Amino acid sequence: PGLANKGNTGLEPQKEFSQKLTLSKTIKKSSVNFTTYYDYIKDAITYNTLLQDDLLINFYDNIGEVNELGSTLSIRHNLFNKINTNLSTGIQYSQFEASANESSSRKYNSGYGYSLSISSSTKLLKDKFDLSFYLNYRSPIYDLTTIRERGPYSYIRLSTNIFKEKVRVDLMYSDLFNIYASNKIKLVDPIINQTIDISNRLSNVTISFSYNFGKTFNDYFRAKKIDNKDLLSE
């Protein structure tokens, strides 16, 4: 009671335009990529809210335009000839503008966001074990009506092959230090203004097994030498 959904026969299609420029350079054992981009969304579609006779009505609507401008720097490097490392960091500015038919009381979100991604992997004990680490962070995240803030997500994974490389075993510990579980969502609307705090202090330890039915097992498709004897041909 007090809440309803309705359609919108006047809804226009959302149109997106994207431009991207990437520069790449290899320096000895490092590969560097710099990317800058601009995204424009016209007639952005999201849920709108209308209060009518004590009834809160939700419906899809074209409520604005989106401009996003950002740059990303990525570096791939082989550290000490043993550790493969990838690092990517970037900054993005998001701007949201209300459409002409929107009420001036509606507030939109604009601001800067930051992203960071780190991954590294190495082999241990005569290359019998693969140890990898991953971290991903992006905050705050802006859209038309919300601002999302959260901590980084990270995991550590240990892998090996057994039974003549027929079986692969993965042991993974995810969400290190329980940081990713902390999440805050701010909703900005002329009728509803609320902040949601979510904090689930939970980490996961996962063990997985995978079996290879072919004659040989290749860890990664980027391997310099790939044996395809298990492929059938006429």
Backbone bond lengths (Angstrom), bond angles and torsions (degrees), N, CA, C in turn:
res aa  C-N    CA-C-N  psi(-1)  N-CA   C-N-CA  omega(-1)  CA-C   N-CA-C  phi
1 P - - - 1.468 - - 1.529 111.35 -
2 G 1.320 115.49 134.94 1.451 119.95 179.82 1.503 114.33 91.11
3 L 1.355 117.70 -2.44 1.457 121.57 -178.79 1.519 109.90 -134.17
4 A 1.342 116.53 133.38 1.464 120.48 -178.39 1.522 109.61 -146.59
5 N 1.333 115.76 158.62 1.459 123.00 174.32 1.519 108.91 -118.34
6 K 1.333 117.30 147.60 1.460 120.70 176.95 1.519 109.88 -142.61
7 G 1.323 116.81 163.63 1.454 122.06 178.27 1.519 111.40 -85.90
8 N 1.354 114.98 -177.39 1.454 120.48 179.70 1.527 108.33 -148.51
9 T 1.329 116.57 100.86 1.465 120.87 -177.52 1.523 112.07 -71.74
10 G 1.329 117.58 -16.76 1.456 120.67 -179.69 1.515 113.84 -95.45
11 L 1.345 117.77 13.04 1.457 121.82 -176.71 1.525 110.78 -68.54
12 E 1.339 116.11 127.86 1.462 122.09 178.00 1.534 109.66 -94.12
13 P 1.323 118.29 151.66 1.465 119.73 177.56 1.528 111.16 -67.46
14 Q 1.317 115.47 145.36 1.462 120.88 176.83 1.524 109.06 -80.80
15 K 1.334 116.55 129.44 1.469 121.72 -176.90 1.529 109.55 -115.40
16 E 1.326 115.80 131.43 1.463 121.08 -176.19 1.534 109.87 -122.15
17 F 1.338 115.42 138.10 1.461 122.98 178.12 1.526 108.06 -129.72
18 S 1.335 116.31 130.97 1.462 120.23 -175.93 1.522 110.16 -133.25
19 Q 1.332 115.35 138.36 1.462 122.68 174.02 1.520 108.14 -129.66
20 K 1.336 115.74 140.23 1.465 120.01 -178.06 1.523 109.64 -144.93
21 L 1.326 115.81 138.24 1.459 122.46 176.23 1.520 108.46 -127.45
22 T 1.343 116.90 126.40 1.454 121.69 -177.84 1.525 110.21 -124.72
23 L 1.329 116.41 131.92 1.460 123.33 175.71 1.520 108.40 -115.98
24 S 1.340 117.33 131.57 1.458 121.91 -176.98 1.529 109.86 -124.77
25 K 1.344 114.90 145.16 1.453 120.91 179.44 1.513 109.37 -150.67
26 T 1.347 115.81 134.82 1.455 121.24 176.34 1.522 109.18 -106.45
27 I 1.334 115.91 124.29 1.463 122.22 -179.53 1.522 107.89 -123.83
28 K 1.345 116.42 103.91 1.456 122.09 -177.89 1.521 110.52 51.76
29 K 1.332 118.84 -111.77 1.453 121.80 -176.72 1.526 112.39 -96.53
30 S 1.324 116.32 11.89 1.462 120.11 -177.53 1.521 110.34 -118.07
31 S 1.312 114.77 144.90 1.458 122.22 174.24 1.525 107.87 -120.46
32 V 1.339 116.63 124.83 1.458 121.99 -175.26 1.526 109.10 -118.13
33 N 1.338 115.46 132.43 1.460 121.57 177.53 1.523 109.05 -129.75
34 F 1.321 115.43 131.32 1.464 120.86 175.09 1.523 108.39 -121.26
35 T 1.326 116.04 125.80 1.461 121.76 -177.22 1.521 109.68 -125.72
36 T 1.313 115.76 133.50 1.458 120.81 171.49 1.528 107.68 -124.33
37 Y 1.305 117.81 143.90 1.462 120.60 -173.14 1.535 110.65 -146.06
38 Y 1.322 113.99 158.93 1.469 121.52 175.23 1.520 107.70 -141.00
39 D 1.329 116.38 125.30 1.461 122.55 178.78 1.523 109.44 -120.00
40 Y 1.327 115.08 136.11 1.465 120.63 179.19 1.523 108.96 -129.51
41 I 1.309 116.34 129.40 1.463 122.11 178.50 1.524 108.45 -120.13
42 K 1.311 116.11 123.68 1.461 122.08 178.32 1.522 109.68 -105.83
43 D 1.315 116.10 142.26 1.465 122.26 -178.70 1.525 110.79 56.49
44 A 1.333 115.83 48.92 1.461 120.69 -179.58 1.521 110.78 -58.85
45 I 1.334 114.82 136.28 1.466 120.86 -176.87 1.518 110.18 -104.13
46 T 1.314 115.47 131.50 1.458 121.28 172.35 1.523 107.82 -156.68
47 Y 1.330 116.97 177.64 1.451 120.36 177.58 1.516 110.45 -73.58
48 N 1.312 116.53 133.66 1.456 122.65 172.24 1.523 107.97 -110.59
49 T 1.321 115.64 162.27 1.467 120.67 -176.12 1.523 109.99 -129.41
50 L 1.314 116.18 135.88 1.463 122.25 179.48 1.522 108.87 -131.80
51 L 1.314 116.76 131.54 1.467 122.24 177.07 1.517 108.65 -103.03
52 Q 1.340 116.03 117.63 1.461 121.21 -176.87 1.529 109.86 -139.54
53 D 1.320 115.79 116.16 1.467 121.64 179.29 1.529 111.62 52.32
54 D 1.324 115.35 52.43 1.473 122.37 179.99 1.522 113.54 60.47
55 L 1.327 116.52 18.59 1.452 121.22 177.54 1.534 108.77 -114.27
56 L 1.331 116.32 125.03 1.456 122.01 179.08 1.527 108.26 -90.42
57 I 1.347 116.76 114.14 1.462 122.21 -174.03 1.521 109.66 -110.50
58 N 1.331 116.79 126.07 1.462 122.98 177.47 1.521 109.44 -106.30
59 F 1.334 116.58 140.97 1.462 120.68 178.96 1.531 109.04 -159.74
60 Y 1.341 115.99 150.20 1.458 120.68 175.01 1.522 109.35 -69.73
61 D 1.345 116.05 139.59 1.451 120.31 -176.02 1.523 110.27 -153.00
62 N 1.338 116.38 153.10 1.473 122.15 171.29 1.519 107.30 -85.46
63 I 1.321 116.34 103.73 1.463 117.72 -170.60 1.520 113.58 -112.12
64 G 1.343 118.66 -1.38 1.455 116.06 179.36 1.510 114.64 173.53
65 E 1.324 114.13 -174.73 1.453 122.61 177.51 1.524 109.76 -120.09
66 V 1.318 115.53 150.92 1.460 121.39 -176.21 1.522 109.29 -123.37
67 N 1.332 116.80 131.61 1.461 123.55 172.59 1.529 108.37 -122.65
68 E 1.326 116.57 125.53 1.467 120.83 178.09 1.523 109.11 -130.46
69 L 1.324 115.17 126.50 1.454 122.49 -179.57 1.516 108.39 -128.49
70 G 1.337 116.92 130.48 1.458 118.15 -177.40 1.510 113.24 -158.88
71 S 1.340 115.19 170.38 1.454 122.58 178.27 1.523 108.77 -140.07
72 T 1.332 115.51 147.29 1.462 121.92 179.83 1.522 109.69 -135.08
73 L 1.326 116.02 135.65 1.461 122.46 175.82 1.518 108.51 -116.07
74 S 1.354 116.54 124.34 1.464 121.85 -179.05 1.526 109.59 -122.38
75 I 1.331 115.53 135.96 1.465 121.53 179.87 1.526 108.68 -130.90
76 R 1.334 115.75 128.57 1.465 121.68 175.16 1.525 107.59 -116.50
77 H 1.336 116.50 127.29 1.460 120.05 -173.89 1.521 110.11 -146.10
78 N 1.340 115.61 143.79 1.456 122.04 174.79 1.526 107.41 -98.01
79 L 1.342 115.86 104.97 1.464 121.88 -174.09 1.521 110.60 -86.26
80 F 1.321 116.48 126.59 1.475 123.13 179.31 1.528 112.03 56.53
81 N 1.324 116.93 25.38 1.469 122.06 -178.10 1.528 112.19 56.65
82 K 1.314 116.68 21.80 1.467 120.54 -175.29 1.521 113.19 -135.02
83 I 1.317 116.95 -32.88 1.457 120.92 -173.60 1.526 109.55 -114.39
84 N 1.309 116.68 117.96 1.467 121.65 175.03 1.527 108.57 -84.12
85 T 1.313 116.74 120.62 1.457 121.67 -173.73 1.526 110.44 -124.57
86 N 1.327 115.48 136.18 1.462 122.28 174.89 1.532 108.59 -126.58
87 L 1.321 116.33 130.38 1.463 121.53 178.53 1.520 108.76 -131.90
88 S 1.317 115.72 133.33 1.455 121.27 177.89 1.518 108.64 -138.15
89 T 1.320 116.60 130.07 1.453 120.91 179.57 1.521 108.98 -139.53
90 G 1.308 116.46 148.09 1.457 118.97 -176.99 1.512 112.37 -160.54
91 I 1.315 114.83 166.84 1.462 122.26 177.57 1.520 108.02 -134.43
92 Q 1.315 115.98 144.88 1.461 121.04 -176.27 1.525 109.97 -140.01
93 Y 1.322 115.38 137.95 1.468 120.16 174.36 1.517 108.71 -111.91
94 S 1.313 116.65 127.53 1.462 122.77 -179.57 1.521 109.35 -113.97
95 Q 1.334 115.80 134.81 1.465 121.20 178.88 1.520 109.03 -131.48
96 F 1.315 116.37 130.49 1.465 122.24 -178.21 1.521 109.14 -121.20
97 E 1.321 116.18 129.78 1.458 121.80 -178.90 1.524 109.16 -122.34
98 A 1.334 115.68 135.10 1.457 120.33 179.69 1.516 110.18 -73.02
99 S 1.346 115.83 144.92 1.454 120.23 176.15 1.520 110.17 -71.40
100 A 1.324 116.17 164.15 1.466 120.80 -173.29 1.519 112.89 -63.25
101 N 1.330 117.50 -29.98 1.464 120.06 -178.23 1.516 113.24 -87.51
102 E 1.335 117.27 5.03 1.456 120.99 -179.77 1.519 111.08 -85.86
103 S 1.306 114.84 151.81 1.455 120.32 177.08 1.521 110.24 -68.73
104 S 1.338 116.99 138.95 1.460 121.34 -178.64 1.520 112.15 -67.51
105 S 1.340 116.94 -13.86 1.459 119.99 -179.39 1.528 112.17 -77.45
106 R 1.338 118.08 -17.29 1.455 120.21 -179.24 1.522 110.26 -71.19
107 K 1.316 116.46 134.70 1.454 122.01 179.54 1.524 109.49 -103.20
108 Y 1.319 115.01 143.07 1.456 119.92 178.73 1.519 109.64 -123.20
109 N 1.313 114.60 156.95 1.455 120.31 -174.50 1.522 110.40 -97.53
110 S 1.307 115.83 136.23 1.453 122.56 173.48 1.518 108.05 -143.43
111 G 1.325 116.74 142.78 1.454 118.88 179.53 1.510 111.65 166.21
112 Y 1.321 115.02 -178.17 1.459 122.99 -177.36 1.530 110.88 -97.58
113 G 1.317 115.08 142.34 1.456 121.72 174.22 1.519 110.03 -125.77
114 Y 1.326 116.41 152.86 1.464 121.35 -177.58 1.528 108.98 -124.48
115 S 1.343 116.30 143.91 1.464 121.07 178.54 1.513 110.16 -132.22
116 L 1.335 115.39 147.18 1.464 121.96 178.45 1.522 108.53 -147.68
117 S 1.326 115.93 132.69 1.455 120.95 177.47 1.529 108.67 -136.79
118 I 1.336 116.39 128.46 1.458 122.08 -179.87 1.526 108.53 -132.65
119 S 1.316 116.23 131.41 1.461 120.50 173.64 1.521 108.46 -140.25
120 S 1.308 116.03 142.86 1.456 121.31 178.54 1.522 108.96 -148.10
121 S 1.325 115.76 150.22 1.466 120.50 -179.77 1.516 109.40 -149.15
122 T 1.338 115.57 149.54 1.456 121.37 178.21 1.521 109.05 -152.83
123 K 1.327 116.36 168.40 1.454 121.45 179.06 1.523 109.39 -112.42
124 L 1.348 115.20 144.66 1.459 121.49 -176.25 1.525 110.60 -126.02
125 L 1.344 115.89 158.13 1.460 122.96 173.67 1.528 111.37 50.65
126 K 1.327 114.14 65.42 1.472 121.62 177.61 1.529 111.55 58.07
127 D 1.313 114.42 42.28 1.468 123.07 175.65 1.529 113.66 63.23
128 K 1.314 116.89 21.73 1.469 119.33 178.98 1.529 112.24 -84.51
129 F 1.331 117.30 -23.70 1.454 120.99 -178.21 1.531 109.50 -122.98
130 D 1.326 115.69 142.83 1.458 122.54 174.22 1.525 108.58 -108.81
131 L 1.313 116.63 125.06 1.463 122.19 178.27 1.521 108.11 -115.54
132 S 1.341 116.80 126.78 1.455 120.55 -178.27 1.523 110.87 -134.79
133 F 1.318 114.65 151.90 1.465 122.68 178.82 1.528 108.47 -132.23
134 Y 1.344 115.44 141.15 1.464 119.67 -178.67 1.516 109.24 -140.19
135 L 1.341 115.92 138.08 1.468 121.62 175.80 1.517 108.64 -141.15
136 N 1.331 115.97 134.32 1.456 121.61 178.56 1.527 109.22 -135.94
137 Y 1.321 114.86 132.60 1.476 119.76 -178.09 1.522 108.84 -141.95
138 R 1.311 115.95 133.46 1.464 121.95 172.78 1.521 108.38 -150.19
139 S 1.315 116.61 116.81 1.458 120.24 -177.21 1.532 109.38 -169.01
140 P 1.332 116.15 146.05 1.462 126.70 -12.06 1.526 111.64 -74.91
141 I 1.328 115.74 161.66 1.454 122.49 177.66 1.524 107.78 -110.67
142 Y 1.328 116.47 120.75 1.459 121.69 -178.44 1.515 110.73 -101.23
143 D 1.327 115.86 140.75 1.455 119.92 163.38 1.532 107.43 -136.73
144 L 1.325 117.47 -165.10 1.457 119.63 -171.79 1.525 113.79 -63.10
145 T 1.322 116.98 -33.64 1.461 118.66 -173.37 1.521 114.30 -127.59
146 T 1.327 119.06 -5.50 1.458 119.57 -176.31 1.530 111.53 -134.57
147 I 1.337 114.26 158.21 1.464 123.03 170.73 1.524 106.12 -124.63
148 R 1.333 116.42 122.13 1.458 120.82 -177.77 1.531 109.51 -110.93
149 E 1.317 116.03 125.98 1.453 121.94 177.36 1.523 108.93 -119.92
150 R 1.317 116.53 131.69 1.461 119.41 178.29 1.519 110.24 -155.07
151 G 1.318 114.74 162.73 1.455 120.56 -179.02 1.512 111.87 -81.38
152 P 1.326 118.09 175.83 1.465 121.95 -179.75 1.527 111.83 -74.81
153 Y 1.331 115.00 152.98 1.459 121.66 174.37 1.521 108.21 -105.88
154 S 1.325 117.66 134.69 1.458 120.82 -178.05 1.526 110.43 -147.35
155 Y 1.340 115.34 157.08 1.465 120.04 175.75 1.522 109.64 -153.17
156 I 1.338 114.84 161.11 1.459 123.67 172.39 1.528 107.35 -122.85
157 R 1.351 116.74 134.26 1.463 120.61 -177.69 1.523 109.55 -130.50
158 L 1.333 115.51 135.33 1.458 123.13 175.56 1.527 108.17 -120.24
159 S 1.347 116.80 125.44 1.463 121.29 -175.22 1.519 110.78 -130.72
160 T 1.333 114.69 151.31 1.466 120.39 175.62 1.516 109.00 -155.51
161 N 1.341 116.07 162.30 1.457 122.69 176.39 1.525 109.43 -112.45
162 I 1.317 116.38 137.39 1.463 121.50 -179.24 1.525 109.48 -130.89
163 F 1.329 115.92 171.99 1.464 122.78 179.75 1.531 110.73 53.81
164 K 1.344 114.69 58.89 1.463 121.78 179.23 1.526 111.45 56.84
165 E 1.331 115.30 40.84 1.460 124.53 177.55 1.521 112.94 62.94
166 K 1.319 116.90 22.11 1.454 120.19 176.38 1.531 111.84 -81.75
167 V 1.324 116.82 -31.12 1.465 121.57 -175.77 1.520 109.11 -118.51
168 R 1.319 115.97 130.51 1.463 121.32 175.86 1.525 108.88 -107.85
169 V 1.327 116.63 130.80 1.459 123.13 -178.82 1.524 108.53 -114.27
170 D 1.324 116.55 128.81 1.461 122.62 179.27 1.523 109.13 -121.88
171 L 1.327 115.60 129.31 1.459 122.48 174.32 1.529 107.19 -118.45
172 M 1.332 116.82 117.94 1.458 120.52 -174.61 1.527 111.00 -127.94
173 Y 1.330 115.44 134.38 1.458 122.54 173.34 1.522 107.11 -113.40
174 S 1.336 117.04 114.22 1.462 120.78 -172.94 1.527 111.84 -112.43
175 D 1.310 113.92 157.07 1.459 125.95 -174.87 1.525 110.22 58.19
176 L 1.314 115.10 70.00 1.461 120.81 179.99 1.525 110.52 -62.91
177 F 1.296 116.05 135.57 1.470 124.07 177.47 1.528 112.53 62.58
178 N 1.323 118.54 13.81 1.470 123.22 175.96 1.525 113.11 56.55
179 I 1.326 117.04 34.37 1.465 119.14 -176.09 1.523 111.80 -82.97
180 Y 1.336 117.23 -38.59 1.459 120.84 -174.68 1.527 112.08 -64.11
181 A 1.317 116.86 -26.18 1.456 120.48 -176.21 1.522 112.52 -67.36
182 S 1.328 117.30 -18.89 1.460 120.54 179.11 1.524 109.42 -79.21
183 N 1.329 116.97 121.60 1.451 121.57 -172.30 1.525 109.18 -143.85
184 K 1.318 116.41 132.02 1.467 120.95 178.80 1.528 108.48 -128.71
185 I 1.333 116.03 127.72 1.458 122.40 179.77 1.523 108.94 -120.15
186 K 1.324 116.63 122.29 1.462 122.19 178.00 1.518 108.85 -107.23
187 L 1.331 116.03 121.30 1.457 122.48 179.10 1.522 109.13 -104.25
188 V 1.350 115.39 124.78 1.462 121.06 -178.63 1.521 108.23 -115.96
189 D 1.338 117.00 118.16 1.447 122.50 -176.60 1.527 107.86 -153.77
190 P 1.347 119.00 147.58 1.465 119.33 179.70 1.524 114.04 -62.64
191 I 1.342 116.48 -20.97 1.461 119.94 -179.62 1.516 111.07 -104.24
192 I 1.340 116.57 -40.11 1.457 121.45 -177.62 1.521 109.26 -118.29
193 N 1.317 117.24 129.02 1.466 122.77 175.65 1.515 107.19 -135.08
194 Q 1.325 116.48 106.52 1.454 118.95 -173.92 1.519 111.10 -144.48
195 T 1.323 115.73 158.57 1.458 123.54 175.97 1.525 108.51 -125.62
196 I 1.323 116.54 128.70 1.460 122.32 -179.63 1.521 108.21 -110.80
197 D 1.324 116.37 122.63 1.456 122.22 176.83 1.528 108.53 -106.89
198 I 1.328 116.49 122.02 1.458 122.26 178.99 1.516 108.21 -119.76
199 S 1.311 116.96 124.70 1.463 120.70 -179.64 1.525 108.91 -141.40
200 N 1.343 115.16 91.99 1.466 121.45 177.31 1.520 108.76 -102.73
201 R 1.301 117.18 101.43 1.466 121.22 -177.43 1.519 109.43 -78.06
202 L 1.324 114.79 86.37 1.456 119.21 -174.31 1.522 109.87 -143.20
203 S 1.326 116.24 130.45 1.456 122.23 172.50 1.527 108.68 -118.94
204 N 1.318 115.68 160.24 1.458 120.36 -177.34 1.517 110.93 -126.80
205 V 1.319 115.70 135.94 1.459 122.33 169.89 1.528 106.65 -112.86
206 T 1.336 116.07 118.66 1.456 121.58 -173.18 1.526 110.55 -120.58
207 I 1.317 116.06 132.23 1.463 122.06 173.55 1.524 107.75 -116.20
208 S 1.326 117.04 125.84 1.461 120.79 -179.36 1.521 110.37 -130.64
209 F 1.333 114.98 149.50 1.458 122.22 179.79 1.533 108.56 -125.77
210 S 1.315 116.64 136.28 1.457 120.91 175.74 1.528 108.51 -131.48
211 Y 1.331 115.28 138.38 1.464 121.33 -176.63 1.518 109.80 -112.77
212 N 1.325 116.32 133.15 1.450 122.05 178.82 1.527 110.18 -98.31
213 F 1.341 116.85 124.01 1.456 121.28 -177.29 1.524 112.29 -89.55
214 G 1.342 118.50 -7.96 1.450 121.32 -179.93 1.518 111.50 -80.98
215 K 1.330 115.96 -176.16 1.456 120.73 -179.68 1.515 112.13 -83.10
216 T 1.331 117.51 -25.68 1.460 121.77 -178.90 1.514 109.31 -130.80
217 F 1.315 115.33 164.19 1.468 120.88 -178.71 1.523 109.04 -129.76
218 N 1.325 117.21 126.19 1.463 122.31 177.69 1.521 108.40 -115.49
219 D 1.313 116.49 125.53 1.456 120.37 -177.11 1.532 112.00 -64.90
220 Y 1.312 116.64 -45.92 1.460 119.89 -174.82 1.527 109.64 -136.47
221 F 1.330 115.82 146.02 1.453 119.19 -179.21 1.521 111.66 -70.57
222 R 1.359 117.82 -14.85 1.465 121.13 178.63 1.536 111.97 -83.80
223 A 1.320 118.10 1.76 1.466 120.70 -179.32 1.530 110.45 -56.62
224 K 1.332 116.21 141.37 1.453 120.44 -177.66 1.530 111.48 -66.34
225 K 1.318 116.58 -33.59 1.451 120.47 -179.55 1.511 109.71 -120.51
226 I 1.315 116.73 119.80 1.468 122.06 -178.51 1.517 108.19 -120.45
227 D 1.307 115.98 125.75 1.462 121.63 -179.77 1.518 108.50 -98.57
228 N 1.324 116.63 117.18 1.455 121.11 -176.44 1.531 112.56 -107.40
229 K 1.319 117.59 31.58 1.457 120.05 -178.34 1.527 111.45 -66.73
230 D 1.328 117.18 -19.50 1.462 119.19 -178.27 1.524 112.32 -83.38
231 L 1.355 118.05 -4.07 1.463 120.26 178.49 1.518 109.81 -83.90
232 L 1.317 116.10 136.03 1.461 121.58 -178.71 1.529 108.97 -92.68
233 S 1.292 117.53 142.16 1.469 122.54 177.28 1.520 109.36 -136.51
234 E 1.329 114.95 157.24 1.465 119.51 -179.68 1.519 110.98 -75.43
